[in-house]
Amino acid sequence: MNPFVFLRPASLDETSGLLSQHGEKAKIIAGGTALITMMKQRLLMPEVLISLERLEECRQIFFANDEIRLGSMMTHQEILTHKRLADQFPVLIETMKSVSNTRVRNVATLGGALAHADPNQDTLVTLLALGAQVNLRNCDDSRILPLSEFFIDYYETKLAPEEIITEICIPMPSAKTGSAFKKFLPRSHEDYGVVSIAASISEHNGTCQNCCIALGCVADTVVRASQAESILIGHPLSKEAIAEAASASTAVTDPISDSRGSRTYKKKMTEVFVRRTLMEAWSRI
Ligand SMILES: Cc1cc2nc3c(=O)[nH]c(=O)nc-3n(C[C@H](O)[C@H](O)[C@H](O)COP(=O)(O)OP(=O)(O)OC[C@H]3O[C@@H](n4cnc5c(N)ncnc54)[C@H](O)[C@@H]3O)c2cc1C
């Protein structure tokens, strides 16, 4: 690993100032689980690491009437063990349980997961299906970006070099909404999935009012299966309609063949797991 200077600012303002001062030589470090691995492989060689560990303002959680806001420095384990989140967003807890092991969850943060943008990560899929947005800020400005616009490519996002993810906002779902997450993991529990799927469906008088289907592990980024969603939205929910949507969901996939399965197999498993996830989400309404 290359030598680097390690800085521990005490506030967001100070962090933004340091990022602006050091420019492209600097990288933010949160839990370090992804960044340190990349530095050990010399894929990244930052001269300055700016740690967010002292930023208490990024560890808070706010419950508003219409949304919850999760501080970007919240760890996966903090989400997993949060009682009120478990009541309001059980699908988040379900997802966190499938993230690696306690040791990783204890340090890996939500902000780090999003900025890392590996499409094999579980958290991204569920946050996308829940319609989450990220709050980004730099020295002079802040902006809000829906996750559906945040990811560009493998490990690439719209995050500018001097921007920090400060919060992740999740809109409160309508009363008759069900959500589910499923990861197909035929090898070890700590492996990435062959596919991972999250879905959220809202219903009114038997008709699907809203639907969001997010797919992980099967493209360069996590993706929304919009064509599949439109098969359900505005129509009565049924097993047949869900099967049709599951079949259509493979249109946006572009998986690579690797040790977890061939491209054809991953596409087939996408259809199977989208169907199962939608059925589960529907049953939870
Ligand atoms: C052994 C192992 C197993 C894993 N298994 C799983 C799994 O089963 N499922 C799963 O979903 N994930 C898994 N992961 C991935 C894990 O979720 C990510 O590594 C982790 O979430 C990254 O968060 P971090 O806080 O450690 O980020 P860091 O490693 O600190 O940072 C990652 C990147 O994000 C940037 N960054 C961090 N925070 C911010 C911020 N607030 N604003 C802007 N940029 C920021 C950093 O500059 C860096 O580029 C695994 C990782 C490991 C090491």
Ligand as a Chemical Component Dictionary entry (heavy atoms), coordinates in Angstrom:
data_LIG
# 
_chem_comp.id                   LIG 
_chem_comp.type                 NON-POLYMER 
_chem_comp.pdbx_formal_charge   0 
_chem_comp.three_letter_code    LIG 
# 
loop_
_chem_comp_atom.comp_id 
_chem_comp_atom.atom_id 
_chem_comp_atom.alt_atom_id 
_chem_comp_atom.type_symbol 
_chem_comp_atom.charge 
_chem_comp_atom.model_Cartn_x 
_chem_comp_atom.model_Cartn_y 
_chem_comp_atom.model_Cartn_z 
_chem_comp_atom.pdbx_ordinal 
LIG C1  C1  C 0 -15.350 -9.301 3.378  1  
LIG C2  C2  C 0 -16.439 -8.421 2.811  2  
LIG C3  C3  C 0 -17.678 -8.971 2.551  3  
LIG C4  C4  C 0 -18.714 -8.175 2.050  4  
LIG N1  N1  N 0 -19.932 -8.752 1.817  5  
LIG C5  C5  C 0 -20.969 -7.964 1.436  6  
LIG C6  C6  C 0 -22.269 -8.496 1.287  7  
LIG O1  O1  O 0 -22.532 -9.683 1.515  8  
LIG N2  N2  N 0 -23.255 -7.662 0.889  9  
LIG C7  C7  C 0 -23.036 -6.327 0.659  10 
LIG O2  O2  O 0 -23.979 -5.613 0.346  11 
LIG N3  N3  N 0 -21.804 -5.800 0.778  12 
LIG C8  C8  C 0 -20.776 -6.591 1.152  13 
LIG N4  N4  N 0 -19.526 -6.050 1.285  14 
LIG C9  C9  C 0 -19.304 -4.658 0.827  15 
LIG C10 C10 C 0 -19.531 -3.668 1.913  16 
LIG O3  O3  O 0 -20.917 -3.448 2.013  17 
LIG C11 C11 C 0 -18.810 -2.381 1.520  18 
LIG O4  O4  O 0 -17.432 -2.658 1.479  19 
LIG C12 C12 C 0 -19.078 -1.279 2.525  20 
LIG O5  O5  O 0 -20.445 -0.983 2.607  21 
LIG C13 C13 C 0 -18.334 -0.007 2.186  22 
LIG O6  O6  O 0 -18.554 0.888  3.265  23 
LIG P1  P1  P 0 -17.331 1.496  4.062  24 
LIG O7  O7  O 0 -17.907 2.383  5.103  25 
LIG O8  O8  O 0 -16.399 0.444  4.554  26 
LIG O9  O9  O 0 -16.675 2.347  2.895  27 
LIG P2  P2  P 0 -15.136 2.706  2.628  28 
LIG O10 O10 O 0 -14.383 1.470  2.292  29 
LIG O11 O11 O 0 -14.619 3.553  3.724  30 
LIG O12 O12 O 0 -15.314 3.612  1.335  31 
LIG C14 C14 C 0 -15.751 3.070  0.100  32 
LIG C15 C15 C 0 -15.781 4.183  -0.950 33 
LIG O13 O13 O 0 -16.782 5.126  -0.622 34 
LIG C16 C16 C 0 -16.220 6.442  -0.451 35 
LIG N5  N5  N 0 -17.005 7.004  0.667  36 
LIG C17 C17 C 0 -17.222 6.444  1.874  37 
LIG N6  N6  N 0 -18.102 7.173  2.587  38 
LIG C18 C18 C 0 -18.440 8.231  1.814  39 
LIG C19 C19 C 0 -19.324 9.353  1.997  40 
LIG N7  N7  N 0 -20.066 9.501  3.100  41 
LIG N8  N8  N 0 -19.411 10.265 1.008  42 
LIG C20 C20 C 0 -18.697 10.108 -0.134 43 
LIG N9  N9  N 0 -17.862 9.056  -0.381 44 
LIG C21 C21 C 0 -17.739 8.139  0.593  45 
LIG C22 C22 C 0 -14.750 6.225  -0.165 46 
LIG O14 O14 O 0 -13.967 7.320  -0.586 47 
LIG C23 C23 C 0 -14.481 4.984  -1.031 48 
LIG O15 O15 O 0 -14.313 5.356  -2.378 49 
LIG C24 C24 C 0 -18.487 -6.804 1.782  50 
LIG C25 C25 C 0 -17.212 -6.241 2.049  51 
LIG C26 C26 C 0 -16.206 -7.034 2.561  52 
LIG C27 C27 C 0 -14.861 -6.421 2.844  53 
# 
loop_
_chem_comp_bond.comp_id 
_chem_comp_bond.atom_id_1 
_chem_comp_bond.atom_id_2 
_chem_comp_bond.value_order 
_chem_comp_bond.pdbx_ordinal 
LIG C1  C2  SING 1  
LIG C2  C3  SING 2  
LIG C2  C26 DOUB 3  
LIG C3  C4  DOUB 4  
LIG C4  N1  SING 5  
LIG C4  C24 SING 6  
LIG N1  C5  DOUB 7  
LIG C5  C6  SING 8  
LIG C5  C8  SING 9  
LIG C6  O1  DOUB 10 
LIG C6  N2  SING 11 
LIG N2  C7  SING 12 
LIG C7  O2  DOUB 13 
LIG C7  N3  SING 14 
LIG N3  C8  DOUB 15 
LIG C8  N4  SING 16 
LIG N4  C9  SING 17 
LIG N4  C24 SING 18 
LIG C9  C10 SING 19 
LIG C10 O3  SING 20 
LIG C10 C11 SING 21 
LIG C11 O4  SING 22 
LIG C11 C12 SING 23 
LIG C12 O5  SING 24 
LIG C12 C13 SING 25 
LIG C13 O6  SING 26 
LIG O6  P1  SING 27 
LIG P1  O7  DOUB 28 
LIG P1  O8  SING 29 
LIG P1  O9  SING 30 
LIG O9  P2  SING 31 
LIG P2  O10 DOUB 32 
LIG P2  O11 SING 33 
LIG P2  O12 SING 34 
LIG O12 C14 SING 35 
LIG C14 C15 SING 36 
LIG C15 O13 SING 37 
LIG C15 C23 SING 38 
LIG O13 C16 SING 39 
LIG C16 N5  SING 40 
LIG C16 C22 SING 41 
LIG N5  C17 SING 42 
LIG N5  C21 SING 43 
LIG C17 N6  DOUB 44 
LIG N6  C18 SING 45 
LIG C18 C19 SING 46 
LIG C18 C21 DOUB 47 
LIG C19 N7  SING 48 
LIG C19 N8  DOUB 49 
LIG N8  C20 SING 50 
LIG C20 N9  DOUB 51 
LIG N9  C21 SING 52 
LIG C22 O14 SING 53 
LIG C22 C23 SING 54 
LIG C23 O15 SING 55 
LIG C24 C25 DOUB 56 
LIG C25 C26 SING 57 
LIG C26 C27 SING 58 
# 
